[in-house]
Amino acid sequence: MPATDASVPEDAHLSGMARAETGERRGNRPAENEEQRRPVVGVIGDGMPGSDRERKAAEVGAALARAGVHLVCGGLGGCMEGASRGYKEANGSGICLGLLPGTSREDANPWVDLAIPTGVNSAQGALVAMAVDAAIVLGGGGGTLSEVGLLLRDGKPVIALDGTGGAAGMVGGQQLGRAQVRLARTPEEAVRMVLKALEAHERVRALEENEPG
């Protein structure tokens, strides 16, 4: 057997397949994924179709599309459909993701790019809160309030849209523990506020972990 030439790189003695596998292990990774660097903003609110909130949610979705961020929502109707439609009609360059409460993708509104059936029903709001960097709130009931609480627990910026009532009306402009829910007067202002908070890397938890809740 011929002696191995110590000056030849070790990989030169491997078969083509082995070299390829070794290259993968040694980090022939793709360039940094730009999609992972986009901010992820949630739109949360009620699922009532045809409401004025749905129209405003569409304006929020369009403004988020122009800002070049990803959109996450519950994937159903009402505010969720409005935000998804506005995002897609404005040619958002990111992804419109719907985290569905049920078990079927068929439930998603037609504007969602990627529908994820979670099968967790009302607990789906917690998944939305975990998935996003910040959120904009329009109207909403008890489930929306729960999402706001989870977002504030994790120190994520929350912007409420004025005039949409419900949960947004209850928390907008309020100091909740250490965190403040800002109140925006227009959909465009809501998006500007959320982007400013993300650019400033704001992360103020409503309660510190060692504080009594």
Phi, psi and omega in degrees: 000132182291148180291148178282130179282115184294341182278348180274131179305145183306321184296339181292341181269000181265156174292166180302317181295317181296322179297319180297316180296319179297320179300320178296318182294328184275003170105031171285067185266155178295162176301160183308132183284111182297329181298329180288341183270346179292139172298151179244117184243132178265148169242119184236146182169194186278167182255022182282120183284150173078009182273167175297330178296324178297319178297316179293325177297324177296322177293322176297314180300319180295319179294324177293322177298315180294332179281348176078029180255168170277149178244133175236136176211185180281353171080359183261220184264196177062229180300326181293316178291320179301313180297317180296316181296314179300321181296313183286323180292335176269010176060049176305133183274352178265206182247137171260107186254131176248118176264099189280144178287334184266202187246004184235132175295339180298339182284344186291148173291157189288355183264353181286133177286315184225116179257127179246106176288125182259332181068017183253005177056235187294341178286353180301329179300327178294325179291321177299314181299323179287329188281340190255164175268336182195170182212154173245132187249132174233118178057224176093161180244218183298322179296321178294320177300321178297319178297317178301316179300318180292320178298315180291327176302322182268005177074025181267138181298138178231129178241127177258140180268122183298145175082004181261355174068198177054220182299322180298320179292330181285322188256342184298129180079004184263146171269116182244099188067231179275345186260152175241135172268113182286152180247120179257143182271337180224160176302320180295320179293323178300317181290320177300318180296316184291322178293320178298318179296321180289321179295328180277358181056040178292133178207079182253114179284140178301320177227137172289155187298331181267004177276147175292137181260000000 
